[in-house]
Amino acid sequence: MTKAAASDDRFPGFHESLIGTDFKETYGCKCSECGYEFAAKPSLLMLSGVNKGSGSCIECKTLLRLSIDDSGEYMNSARWEAPNDRP
């Protein structure tokens, strides 16, 4: 994607700040539902500049939205509320 695409409304969630990022192999993540801590790898969307991903908690099996936090050191999680709401 080009810088012109970054400001385009057709690419929600696009973050120029992720382009060229040296991603970590895995990120620490804490389940927003049960508090279990696990490791998560960056999604293909994240590697492409869109800070969105998904995964399930290993402990409680809750489907989670994942995103890299602003510091770039940790991954945030939030429960997916609607089954048709995709990253």
C-alpha positions in Angstrom: 0.0 0.0 0.0 1.1 3.5 -0.7 0.9 6.5 1.6 -2.1 7.7 -0.4 -3.9 4.5 0.6 -3.1 5.2 4.2 -5.4 8.2 4.3 -8.1 6.5 2.2 -11.3 5.6 4.2 -11.4 2.2 2.3 -8.6 0.9 4.5 -9.9 1.2 8.1 -7.3 0.2 10.7 -4.4 0.9 8.4 -1.5 2.3 10.4 1.5 3.7 8.6 3.4 3.3 11.8 3.4 -0.5 11.4 5.0 -0.3 7.9 8.7 -1.1 8.1 8.3 -2.3 11.8 10.7 -5.0 12.9 8.1 -7.3 14.4 8.9 -9.5 17.3 8.5 -13.3 16.8 5.9 -13.4 19.5 4.1 -10.8 21.8 2.9 -11.3 25.3 -0.9 -11.1 25.5 -3.4 -11.3 28.3 -6.9 -12.6 27.7 -9.4 -9.8 28.3 -11.9 -12.4 29.7 -10.1 -14.7 32.1 -6.7 -13.0 32.5 -4.6 -15.9 31.2 -1.3 -14.8 29.7 -0.1 -16.4 26.4 2.1 -15.6 23.5 0.7 -14.4 20.1 2.3 -14.0 16.8 1.6 -11.0 14.5 -1.1 -11.7 11.9 -0.6 -11.3 8.2 -2.7 -8.1 8.3 -0.4 -6.7 11.0 2.6 -7.5 8.8 0.9 -5.6 6.0 0.2 -2.5 8.1 -3.4 -3.2 9.4 -3.2 -3.5 13.2 -5.9 -6.2 13.4 -5.8 -9.9 14.2 -7.7 -12.6 15.9 -7.1 -15.6 18.1 -8.5 -17.7 20.9 -7.5 -17.8 24.5 -5.8 -21.1 25.3 -7.5 -21.3 28.7 -11.1 -20.2 28.2 -11.4 -20.6 24.4 -12.8 -17.1 24.0 -12.5 -15.6 20.5 -10.4 -12.4 20.7 -9.5 -9.4 18.6 -5.8 -8.8 18.8 -3.8 -5.6 18.1 -0.3 -4.5 18.9 -0.2 -1.7 21.5 1.3 1.7 20.9 4.6 0.8 22.5 5.0 -2.2 20.2 5.9 -4.4 23.1 2.6 -6.1 23.9 -0.5 -7.3 22.2 -4.0 -6.1 23.4 -7.0 -8.4 23.4 -10.7 -7.8 23.4 -13.7 -10.2 23.2 -15.3 -10.4 19.8 -18.9 -9.4 20.5 -20.6 -10.1 17.2 -19.9 -13.3 15.2 -20.0 -11.5 11.9 -17.6 -8.7 13.0 -14.4 -9.7 11.2 -10.9 -8.0 11.5 
